[in-house]
Amino acid sequence: LRYLILNAGMRPNFRPGSATQEAFVANAAQLGDSPKRPLADLRTLAQYMVKRAVVENAGARVVFVTGGTHMSDKPPEPALESQLIAEACAQHGADHIDLSKTFHQDWLVHHQRFDYAHNFHWNAYAFEVIAKRLDTYLSKHGI
């Protein structure tokens, strides 16, 4: 959602003149990446993003993947953004995979970093963990 907010403010990719476009561009410009972003704006953004993906890929099964790396022995707290995407997926007929528990379970066994220490982007090991989870999910659901 953070990237979508940023992109809405910098490169609106909405239908010109739509109320949705005007609302998101205005909100993105005002809200930036503030942790005080209103929940209603995030929920609306998640709903829009999922609905658009489903509509633009009619006839295909759409799967959203969320969740950050969790490198702690304590179970992960539910991430608001993942919850909002899951809610939108359920409403619009898309699938949702939250990787937070996947990363946490792997961390408990291997204690291997999922990101680069210098920039916090996923490393090759993280992509391996993600690929295994996706493979399991897609196979289980016949996708």
Number of C-alpha atoms within 10 A of each C-alpha: 17 14 9 17 22 17 14 21 19 12 11 17 12 15 10 10 8 9 11 15 16 16 14 22 22 13 19 23 14 12 18 14 14 10 7 8 14 11 12 9 16 19 19 15 23 23 19 16 16 25 18 14 17 19 12 11 11 10 8 12 12 18 17 15 14 18 19 17 21 22 20 13 12 9 13 16 9 12 13 13 17 22 17 19 27 23 17 23 22 13 12 18 14 20 17 19 17 19 20 20 17 18 23 20 17 17 18 15 9 8 13 12 19 23 17 12 10 6 7 11 12 15 13 13 13 19 13 12 15 16 12 13 17 16 12 12 13 12 10 9 9 7 9
